[in-house]
Amino acid sequence: MLTFGIFSDLHNSKGDFENVINNIYELSNNGKSLDSLIMVGDIVYLPTSESMPSAQTYAMINSNERLQELKSSGRLIFAMGNHEFPLHNMKPEVCDLAKRVFREETGLTPENVTVIDGYHFITAGPYSYANDLSKEQEDFIIESVTKALNADPVKPVFLFVHEPVDNTLYGSEPYDFYSERLESFLKHEPRLVMFSGHMHFPSSDPQTILQIPGGTTFVYTSSIMGGNGAKTPYTTDRHRNWPCQAIMMNVDTDTNKVTIKRFYVSASSPKYLEGGDWVLDIPAMIGERGKENPDTSIYKYTNKRRELSSPPYFADGDRIEVRSVSETGATLFLPTPRQSAEGEDSVGAYYIAELFNKTEGRLEKTSKMLTDYFIENKSDYFKYNISNLTPATNWSIKITPVTPWYVEGTNSVTVDFSTLAPRFEDAEFDDDGTFVYNISADAKFNGDRTNYGNFVMIAGGWETEFEFTAELEKAGKYRAFLSSASVGNASFVGAVFDNNGKELAKGDNIIITGGYTNFKEAPLVDVDIKEKGIYTFKFVTPVCDDTISIKDFILKKHK
């Protein structure tokens, strides 16, 4: 039996790196049964500098005693990824420099063949940050795979290239990184197993393995970085930092069966994924070579799994809980879908949410959300926040579970709720019934100020002050809001003064966070105006020394 640890997309995260190595060693008898460690690209994250004084980014690997032991014995396999190159760089001379740094720091060539007990492990490319392959690299892949296949009639051959082949694994839309010649060659060999990374999808998704009927098996390595760099749908705020996953691969040297064991990389001990192992019976697969409809007990991971995906359902008593409702939103807790059949093809991977505006009698919107099916520590309920709703409106939401293959569930759960009537309405100063003070106009500041058209960025500092004036034509209760953002935490208190400088009201301390353009409307201060006149709204405590962006000053009045 041969055992291999496989992972990718670490992006120089030292804590995650040490964690995955510890987990792999725990799963391989403290490394005693580990025959090789295979890293499929994006292990480092080089800076944008073309001169690349950046060999230090490999220090995390080179300082690890376990990896150095594997490296010295020729059992460390490392495929380059696009982030081994300077960011967004495709200049030939810069890419050549990146490959030279890779060779010097890892002791490996970007195109490499390692043979362990007669089994071939081939790595190649990419040519640049764009994940493209040169003709020479494609020739190397074809020649190396062909040579490995000819070396033994039954042994599997393993290929590691960072970018997946188009239209194979989940999310591998046509990017045209590979030539038609290479793609055709790679798809039709039952003994070829190709591993890729790059996409940052979890191995829990059954579409992260695909077998071409009668041909090749393609596998994602998941991602150690988790969803931070992922494309949708795994890049939502809820799932952006999903627990990373990795692979242990066993090769039975007596039968040539390949077992891929996926596990969570956790802070404590590793835990295997709920979907079970993926097993490739290579000798049996050889017998199915070229068949359009191979035996599904042998070729288990083709797209026919869609037909075998049984719809999930909600059990009796499952319901949506409405925990809180505001003027424009609600917080719902959704039940976990149940499986009508065993196996990861039938898991409830998504919710389809249909939101109905009952007051106006129409479907407002339909959205699809990932469940927590791929999270290690799953909760019993899924928290779902709905925003941007119309106040004082009756709503109904229907939730239907869906499998990873988009097979809809057999039933749905529904709940009704009503948004609250607004406590405030826009003060009637302008023709359109609103009063919005765009601060790029005449608001008073001190401190450094940069005007970006639709907002102003102000360097903070403890002496920075802000001042807005408004001529109020009617007495009444008003609330002042500020639409703003801060890179750090901008903390301040607002107050209202009459035309004689007398303080009429002071608000609570508010904290503004977010990016420069990620504005949030925060209540600044409430005031009871007794008579019409000119009033001044100020910050009466110093702002923290983070840079703050301010877009609008908004007045609303009590209904």
TORGU-499166 format. One record per residue (C-alpha): residue number from 0; residue in one letter; x, y, z. Coordinates in steps of 0.5 Angstrom, whole numbers, plus 2048, in hexadecimal, padded with zeros to 3 digits. Layout:
% TORGU-499166
SITE   nr  rest   xx   yy   zz
SITE  NUM     A    X    Y    Z
...
% end
This chain:
% TORGU-499166
SITE   nr  rest   xx   yy   zz
SITE    0     M  800  800  800
SITE    1     L  802  807  7FE
SITE    2     T  800  80D  802
SITE    3     F  800  814  7FF
SITE    4     G  7FE  81B  802
SITE    5     I  7FB  820  7FD
SITE    6     F  7F9  827  7FE
SITE    7     S  7F9  82E  7FA
SITE    8     D  7F8  835  7FB
SITE    9     L  7FB  837  801
SITE   10     H  7FD  83E  7FF
SITE   11     N  803  83E  804
SITE   12     S  7FE  83E  80A
SITE   13     K  803  83B  810
SITE   14     G  7FE  839  815
SITE   15     D  7FA  835  810
SITE   16     F  800  832  80D
SITE   17     E  803  82F  813
SITE   18     N  7FC  82D  815
SITE   19     V  7FB  829  80E
SITE   20     I  802  826  80F
SITE   21     N  800  824  816
SITE   22     N  7FA  821  814
SITE   23     I  7FD  81D  80E
SITE   24     Y  802  81A  813
SITE   25     E  7FD  818  818
SITE   26     L  7F9  814  813
SITE   27     S  800  811  810
SITE   28     N  802  80E  817
SITE   29     N  806  814  818
SITE   30     G  809  814  811
SITE   31     K  80C  80D  812
SITE   32     S  807  80A  80C
SITE   33     L  807  811  808
SITE   34     D  80A  810  802
SITE   35     S  80A  817  7FF
SITE   36     L  807  81D  800
SITE   37     I  804  821  7FA
SITE   38     M  802  828  7F9
SITE   39     V  7FF  82A  7F3
SITE   40     G  800  832  7F2
SITE   41     D  7FF  838  7F6
SITE   42     I  803  836  7FC
SITE   43     V  806  83D  7FC
SITE   44     Y  804  844  7FA
SITE   45     L  809  848  7F7
SITE   46     P  809  850  7F7
SITE   47     T  808  854  7F1
SITE   48     S  80F  856  7F0
SITE   49     E  812  854  7EA
SITE   50     S  819  854  7ED
SITE   51     M  816  84F  7F2
SITE   52     P  81A  84F  7F8
SITE   53     S  816  84A  7FA
SITE   54     A  819  844  7FC
SITE   55     Q  817  845  803
SITE   56     T  810  843  801
SITE   57     Y  812  83C  801
SITE   58     A  815  83C  808
SITE   59     M  80F  839  80B
SITE   60     I  810  833  807
SITE   61     N  818  833  807
SITE   62     S  818  833  80F
SITE   63     N  813  82D  810
SITE   64     E  817  827  812
SITE   65     R  812  822  810
SITE   66     L  812  825  809
SITE   67     Q  81A  826  808
SITE   68     E  81A  81E  80A
SITE   69     L  815  81D  804
SITE   70     K  819  821  800
SITE   71     S  820  81E  801
SITE   72     S  81D  817  800
SITE   73     G  81A  819  7F9
SITE   74     R  813  818  7FC
SITE   75     L  810  820  7FC
SITE   76     I  80C  821  7F5
SITE   77     F  80B  828  7F4
SITE   78     A  807  82B  7EE
SITE   79     M  807  832  7EC
SITE   80     G  801  837  7ED
SITE   81     N  7FF  83D  7EA
SITE   82     H  801  841  7F1
SITE   83     E  808  83E  7F0
SITE   84     F  809  844  7EB
SITE   85     P  808  84B  7ED
SITE   86     L  801  84E  7ED
SITE   87     H  7FE  84E  7E6
SITE   88     N  805  84E  7E3
SITE   89     M  805  84B  7DC
SITE   90     K  80C  84E  7D9
SITE   91     P  810  848  7D7
SITE   92     E  817  84A  7DB
SITE   93     V  813  84B  7E1
SITE   94     C  810  844  7E1
SITE   95     D  817  841  7DF
SITE   96     L  819  845  7E5
SITE   97     A  813  842  7E9
SITE   98     K  815  83B  7E7
SITE   99     R  81C  83C  7E9
SITE  100     V  81A  83E  7F0
SITE  101     F  816  838  7F0
SITE  102     R  81B  833  7EE
SITE  103     E  820  836  7F3
SITE  104     E  81C  836  7F9
SITE  105     T  818  82F  7F8
SITE  106     G  81E  82B  7F4
SITE  107     L  818  829  7EF
SITE  108     T  817  82B  7E8
SITE  109     P  811  82E  7E6
SITE  110     E  810  828  7E1
SITE  111     N  812  822  7E5
SITE  112     V  811  81A  7E5
SITE  113     T  811  817  7EC
SITE  114     V  811  80F  7EC
SITE  115     I  80F  80C  7F3
SITE  116     D  80F  804  7F3
SITE  117     G  80E  804  7EB
SITE  118     Y  808  809  7EC
SITE  119     H  809  810  7E8
SITE  120     F  807  816  7EA
SITE  121     I  808  81C  7E5
SITE  122     T  807  823  7E6
SITE  123     A  807  829  7E1
SITE  124     G  806  830  7E0
SITE  125     P  803  835  7E0
SITE  126     Y  807  83A  7DC
SITE  127     S  805  841  7DF
SITE  128     Y  800  844  7E4
SITE  129     A  7FB  843  7DF
SITE  130     N  7FB  83B  7E0
SITE  131     D  7FC  83A  7D9
SITE  132     L  801  834  7D6
SITE  133     S  806  835  7D1
SITE  134     K  807  830  7CB
SITE  135     E  80D  82D  7CE
SITE  136     Q  809  82C  7D5
SITE  137     E  804  829  7D1
SITE  138     D  809  824  7CD
SITE  139     F  80C  823  7D4
SITE  140     I  805  820  7D7
SITE  141     I  803  81C  7D1
SITE  142     E  80A  819  7D0
SITE  143     S  80B  818  7D8
SITE  144     V  804  815  7D8
SITE  145     T  805  810  7D2
SITE  146     K  80B  80E  7D5
SITE  147     A  808  80C  7DC
SITE  148     L  803  809  7D9
SITE  149     N  807  804  7D4
SITE  150     A  80C  803  7DA
SITE  151     D  806  7FE  7DE
SITE  152     P  800  7FC  7DB
SITE  153     V  7FC  7FC  7E1
SITE  154     K  7FF  801  7E6
SITE  155     P  7FB  808  7E6
SITE  156     V  7FF  80F  7E4
SITE  157     F  7FE  815  7E8
SITE  158     L  7FE  81C  7E5
SITE  159     F  7FE  822  7E9
SITE  160     V  7FD  829  7E6
SITE  161     H  7FA  82F  7EA
SITE  162     E  7F5  831  7E5
SITE  163     P  7EF  82C  7E3
SITE  164     V  7ED  82A  7DC
SITE  165     D  7E7  82E  7D9
SITE  166     N  7E0  82B  7DA
SITE  167     T  7E3  825  7DF
SITE  168     L  7E2  827  7E6
SITE  169     Y  7DD  82C  7EA
SITE  170     G  7DF  833  7E7
SITE  171     S  7E4  831  7E2
SITE  172     E  7E0  835  7DD
SITE  173     P  7E4  836  7D6
SITE  174     Y  7EA  83A  7D7
SITE  175     D  7EE  838  7D1
SITE  176     F  7F4  837  7D5
SITE  177     Y  7F5  830  7D2
SITE  178     S  7F6  82E  7CB
SITE  179     E  7F0  82A  7C8
SITE  180     R  7F6  825  7C6
SITE  181     L  7F8  824  7CE
SITE  182     E  7F1  824  7D0
SITE  183     S  7EF  81F  7CC
SITE  184     F  7F5  81B  7CE
SITE  185     L  7F3  81C  7D5
SITE  186     K  7EC  819  7D5
SITE  187     H  7EC  812  7D2
SITE  188     E  7F1  80E  7D7
SITE  189     P  7EE  80A  7DC
SITE  190     R  7F5  809  7E0
SITE  191     L  7F6  811  7E0
SITE  192     V  7F4  815  7E6
SITE  193     M  7F5  81C  7E6
SITE  194     F  7F5  821  7EC
SITE  195     S  7F4  828  7EC
SITE  196     G  7F3  82E  7F1
SITE  197     H  7F2  835  7EF
SITE  198     M  7EA  836  7F0
SITE  199     H  7EA  836  7F8
SITE  200     F  7E4  831  7F8
SITE  201     P  7E3  82C  7FE
SITE  202     S  7E4  825  7FC
SITE  203     S  7DD  824  800
SITE  204     D  7DA  826  7F9
SITE  205     P  7D9  81F  7F5
SITE  206     Q  7DA  823  7EF
SITE  207     T  7E2  824  7F1
SITE  208     I  7E3  81D  7EE
SITE  209     L  7E1  81B  7E7
SITE  210     Q  7E2  815  7E2
SITE  211     I  7E2  815  7DB
SITE  212     P  7DD  80F  7D9
SITE  213     G  7E3  80A  7D7
SITE  214     G  7E8  80F  7D8
SITE  215     T  7EC  813  7DD
SITE  216     T  7EA  815  7E4
SITE  217     F  7EB  81D  7E6
SITE  218     V  7EC  81F  7EE
SITE  219     Y  7EC  825  7F1
SITE  220     T  7F1  826  7F7
SITE  221     S  7EC  82A  7FB
SITE  222     S  7EF  830  7FE
SITE  223     I  7F3  832  804
SITE  224     M  7F2  839  804
SITE  225     G  7EA  837  804
SITE  226     G  7E5  83C  801
SITE  227     N  7E9  842  801
SITE  228     G  7EB  842  7FA
SITE  229     A  7E5  83E  7F7
SITE  230     K  7E0  840  7F2
SITE  231     T  7D9  840  7F3
SITE  232     P  7D5  83D  7F7
SITE  233     Y  7DB  83B  7FC
SITE  234     T  7DD  842  7FD
SITE  235     T  7D7  845  800
SITE  236     D  7D8  848  807
SITE  237     R  7D5  842  80B
SITE  238     H  7DA  83D  807
SITE  239     R  7E0  841  806
SITE  240     N  7E4  83E  80B
SITE  241     W  7E2  837  80B
SITE  242     P  7E6  832  80E
SITE  243     C  7EB  830  809
SITE  244     Q  7EC  828  807
SITE  245     A  7F1  824  804
SITE  246     I  7F2  81D  801
SITE  247     M  7F6  817  803
SITE  248     M  7F7  812  7FD
SITE  249     N  7F8  80A  7FE
SITE  250     V  7FA  806  7F8
SITE  251     D  7FA  7FE  7F9
SITE  252     T  800  7FC  7F6
SITE  253     D  7FD  7F5  7F5
SITE  254     T  7F6  7F7  7F2
SITE  255     N  7F8  7FE  7EF
SITE  256     K  7F2  800  7F2
SITE  257     V  7F2  808  7F4
SITE  258     T  7EE  80A  7FA
SITE  259     I  7EE  812  7FB
SITE  260     K  7EC  814  803
SITE  261     R  7EA  81B  804
SITE  262     F  7EA  81E  80B
SITE  263     Y  7E9  825  80E
SITE  264     V  7EF  828  810
SITE  265     S  7EE  82A  817
SITE  266     A  7F1  82D  81D
SITE  267     S  7F1  827  821
SITE  268     S  7F1  820  81E
SITE  269     P  7EF  81F  817
SITE  270     K  7E8  81C  815
SITE  271     Y  7E6  819  80E
SITE  272     L  7E0  81C  80A
SITE  273     E  7D9  819  80B
SITE  274     G  7D9  817  803
SITE  275     G  7DE  811  804
SITE  276     D  7E4  80F  800
SITE  277     W  7E4  80F  7F8
SITE  278     V  7E7  809  7F6
SITE  279     L  7EA  808  7EF
SITE  280     D  7EA  800  7ED
SITE  281     I  7EF  802  7E7
SITE  282     P  7F0  7FA  7E5
SITE  283     A  7E8  7FA  7E4
SITE  284     M  7E8  801  7E1
SITE  285     I  7ED  7FF  7DC
SITE  286     G  7E8  7FA  7DA
SITE  287     E  7E3  7FF  7D8
SITE  288     R  7E7  803  7D4
SITE  289     G  7E4  808  7CF
SITE  290     K  7DD  806  7D1
SITE  291     E  7D8  80B  7D0
SITE  292     N  7D4  808  7D6
SITE  293     P  7D8  804  7DA
SITE  294     D  7D6  800  7E0
SITE  295     T  7D4  805  7E5
SITE  296     S  7D7  800  7EB
SITE  297     I  7DE  801  7E8
SITE  298     Y  7DD  808  7E5
SITE  299     K  7DA  80B  7EB
SITE  300     Y  7DB  813  7EA
SITE  301     T  7D9  815  7E3
SITE  302     N  7D3  81A  7E2
SITE  303     K  7CE  814  7E3
SITE  304     R  7CE  816  7EA
SITE  305     R  7C9  81B  7E8
SITE  306     E  7C4  816  7E7
SITE  307     L  7C6  812  7ED
SITE  308     S  7C5  818  7F1
SITE  309     S  7BF  817  7F6
SITE  310     P  7BB  81D  7F8
SITE  311     P  7BC  820  7FF
SITE  312     Y  7B6  822  803
SITE  313     F  7B4  825  80A
SITE  314     A  7B1  821  80F
SITE  315     D  7AA  821  813
SITE  316     G  7AB  827  818
SITE  317     D  7B1  82A  814
SITE  318     R  7AF  832  814
SITE  319     I  7B2  839  813
SITE  320     E  7B3  83D  819
SITE  321     V  7B2  844  818
SITE  322     R  7B7  847  81E
SITE  323     S  7B6  84E  81C
SITE  324     V  7B3  853  818
SITE  325     S  7B5  85A  816
SITE  326     E  7B2  860  811
SITE  327     T  7B6  85D  80C
SITE  328     G  7B8  856  80D
SITE  329     A  7B8  850  811
SITE  330     T  7BC  84A  814
SITE  331     L  7BA  843  813
SITE  332     F  7BC  83D  815
SITE  333     L  7BC  837  810
SITE  334     P  7BB  830  812
SITE  335     T  7C1  82B  80F
SITE  336     P  7BE  827  809
SITE  337     R  7BE  81F  80A
SITE  338     Q  7C0  81A  805
SITE  339     S  7BC  815  802
SITE  340     A  7C2  811  800
SITE  341     E  7C9  810  802
SITE  342     G  7CF  813  7FF
SITE  343     E  7D1  81A  7FD
SITE  344     D  7CD  81A  7F7
SITE  345     S  7C7  81B  7FB
SITE  346     V  7C9  820  800
SITE  347     G  7C5  826  801
SITE  348     A  7CB  82B  7FE
SITE  349     Y  7C6  831  7FD
SITE  350     Y  7C0  834  7FF
SITE  351     I  7BC  838  7F9
SITE  352     A  7B8  83E  7FD
SITE  353     E  7B2  841  7F9
SITE  354     L  7B0  847  7FC
SITE  355     F  7A9  849  7FB
SITE  356     N  7A6  850  7FC
SITE  357     K  79F  84F  7FF
SITE  358     T  79D  856  7FF
SITE  359     E  79E  857  7F8
SITE  360     G  79D  850  7F6
SITE  361     R  7A3  84E  7F2
SITE  362     L  7AA  84A  7F3
SITE  363     E  7AF  84F  7F5
SITE  364     K  7B5  84B  7F3
SITE  365     T  7B8  844  7F3
SITE  366     S  7BF  842  7F6
SITE  367     K  7C3  83C  7F7
SITE  368     M  7C8  83B  7FD
SITE  369     L  7CD  836  800
SITE  370     T  7CB  832  806
SITE  371     D  7D0  830  80B
SITE  372     Y  7D1  829  808
SITE  373     F  7D8  82A  807
SITE  374     I  7DA  82D  80E
SITE  375     E  7DD  829  813
SITE  376     N  7D9  82B  819
SITE  377     K  7D2  82C  816
SITE  378     S  7CC  82F  81A
SITE  379     D  7C5  82D  81A
SITE  380     Y  7C3  833  817
SITE  381     F  7C5  838  812
SITE  382     K  7C5  83F  813
SITE  383     Y  7C2  843  80D
SITE  384     N  7C2  84B  80D
SITE  385     I  7BD  84E  808
SITE  386     S  7BE  856  807
SITE  387     N  7BC  85B  803
SITE  388     L  7B4  85A  804
SITE  389     T  7AF  85F  803
SITE  390     P  7AC  861  80A
SITE  391     A  7A5  860  80C
SITE  392     T  7A4  85A  807
SITE  393     N  7A2  853  808
SITE  394     W  7A7  84D  806
SITE  395     S  7A7  846  805
SITE  396     I  7AE  842  803
SITE  397     K  7AE  83B  801
SITE  398     I  7B4  837  802
SITE  399     T  7B6  831  7FD
SITE  400     P  7BC  82C  7FE
SITE  401     V  7C0  82A  7F8
SITE  402     T  7C6  825  7F7
SITE  403     P  7CD  827  7F5
SITE  404     W  7CA  825  7EE
SITE  405     Y  7C4  82A  7EE
SITE  406     V  7BF  824  7EF
SITE  407     E  7B9  828  7F3
SITE  408     G  7B6  825  7FA
SITE  409     T  7B0  822  7FA
SITE  410     N  7AD  827  7FF
SITE  411     S  7AE  82E  801
SITE  412     V  7AD  832  808
SITE  413     T  7A9  839  808
SITE  414     V  7A9  83E  80D
SITE  415     D  7A5  845  80D
SITE  416     F  7A7  84B  810
SITE  417     S  7A6  853  810
SITE  418     T  7AB  858  810
SITE  419     L  7AA  85E  815
SITE  420     A  7A8  865  813
SITE  421     P  7AD  86A  813
SITE  422     R  7AF  86E  819
SITE  423     F  7B1  874  815
SITE  424     E  7B0  877  80E
SITE  425     D  7B4  87B  80A
SITE  426     A  7B4  882  80C
SITE  427     E  7B0  886  807
SITE  428     F  7B5  88C  804
SITE  429     D  7B6  88A  7FD
SITE  430     D  7B1  889  7F7
SITE  431     D  7B2  882  7F8
SITE  432     G  7B0  881  7FF
SITE  433     T  7B7  880  801
SITE  434     F  7BD  884  805
SITE  435     V  7C4  881  803
SITE  436     Y  7CA  885  805
SITE  437     N  7CF  883  800
SITE  438     I  7D6  884  803
SITE  439     S  7DA  885  7FD
SITE  440     A  7D6  88C  7FD
SITE  441     D  7D6  891  803
SITE  442     A  7D7  88D  809
SITE  443     K  7DD  890  80E
SITE  444     F  7E3  88C  810
SITE  445     N  7EA  88D  812
SITE  446     G  7EF  887  811
SITE  447     D  7F2  885  80A
SITE  448     R  7EC  884  805
SITE  449     T  7EC  880  7FE
SITE  450     N  7E5  881  7FA
SITE  451     Y  7E4  87B  7F6
SITE  452     G  7DD  87E  7F3
SITE  453     N  7D8  87A  7F6
SITE  454     F  7DC  87A  7FD
SITE  455     V  7E1  87D  801
SITE  456     M  7E7  879  804
SITE  457     I  7E9  87D  80A
SITE  458     A  7F0  87B  80E
SITE  459     G  7EE  87A  815
SITE  460     G  7F2  87D  81B
SITE  461     W  7EF  87E  822
SITE  462     E  7EE  886  820
SITE  463     T  7EA  884  81A
SITE  464     E  7E3  888  81A
SITE  465     F  7DD  887  816
SITE  466     E  7D7  88C  815
SITE  467     F  7D1  88C  811
SITE  468     T  7CB  891  812
SITE  469     A  7C4  891  810
SITE  470     E  7BE  896  810
SITE  471     L  7B8  892  813
SITE  472     E  7B1  895  811
SITE  473     K  7AD  891  815
SITE  474     A  7AD  88F  81D
SITE  475     G  7AE  888  81E
SITE  476     K  7B2  882  820
SITE  477     Y  7B8  881  81B
SITE  478     R  7BD  87B  81B
SITE  479     A  7C4  87D  817
SITE  480     F  7C7  877  814
SITE  481     L  7CE  877  811
SITE  482     S  7D0  873  80B
SITE  483     S  7D7  871  80C
SITE  484     A  7DD  86C  80C
SITE  485     S  7E4  86B  80F
SITE  486     V  7E9  867  80E
SITE  487     G  7EA  866  815
SITE  488     N  7E6  868  81B
SITE  489     A  7E3  86F  81B
SITE  490     S  7E0  870  821
SITE  491     F  7DC  877  823
SITE  492     V  7D6  87A  826
SITE  493     G  7D1  87F  823
SITE  494     A  7CE  885  825
SITE  495     V  7C9  88A  823
SITE  496     F  7CA  892  824
SITE  497     D  7C5  897  823
SITE  498     N  7C7  89E  820
SITE  499     N  7C9  8A1  826
SITE  500     G  7CE  89B  827
SITE  501     K  7CA  898  82D
SITE  502     E  7CA  890  82D
SITE  503     L  7C3  88D  82C
SITE  504     A  7C5  886  82C
SITE  505     K  7CB  881  82C
SITE  506     G  7CB  87A  829
SITE  507     D  7CE  873  82B
SITE  508     N  7D5  871  829
SITE  509     I  7D5  86E  822
SITE  510     I  7DA  86A  81F
SITE  511     I  7DB  86A  817
SITE  512     T  7DF  865  814
SITE  513     G  7DF  862  80D
SITE  514     G  7E3  863  806
SITE  515     Y  7E4  86A  803
SITE  516     T  7DE  869  7FF
SITE  517     N  7DA  864  803
SITE  518     F  7D5  86A  806
SITE  519     K  7D1  868  80C
SITE  520     E  7CB  86D  80E
SITE  521     A  7CC  86E  816
SITE  522     P  7C7  872  81A
SITE  523     L  7CB  878  81D
SITE  524     V  7C7  87B  822
SITE  525     D  7BF  87C  823
SITE  526     V  7BC  883  825
SITE  527     D  7B6  887  826
SITE  528     I  7B5  88D  823
SITE  529     K  7B1  892  826
SITE  530     E  7B1  897  820
SITE  531     K  7B3  898  819
SITE  532     G  7BA  89B  818
SITE  533     I  7C1  89A  816
SITE  534     Y  7C4  894  81A
SITE  535     T  7CB  891  81A
SITE  536     F  7CD  88A  81B
SITE  537     K  7D4  888  81D
SITE  538     F  7D9  883  820
SITE  539     V  7DA  885  827
SITE  540     T  7E0  880  829
SITE  541     P  7E6  87F  824
SITE  542     V  7E6  879  81F
SITE  543     C  7EB  874  820
SITE  544     D  7F1  875  81B
SITE  545     D  7EF  870  816
SITE  546     T  7ED  873  80F
SITE  547     I  7E5  874  80E
SITE  548     S  7E1  875  808
SITE  549     I  7DB  878  809
SITE  550     K  7D5  878  803
SITE  551     D  7CF  87B  806
SITE  552     F  7CC  87F  80B
SITE  553     I  7C4  87D  80C
SITE  554     L  7BF  880  810
SITE  555     K  7B8  87C  811
SITE  556     K  7B3  87E  816
SITE  557     H  7AE  87A  81A
SITE  558     K  7A7  878  817
% end
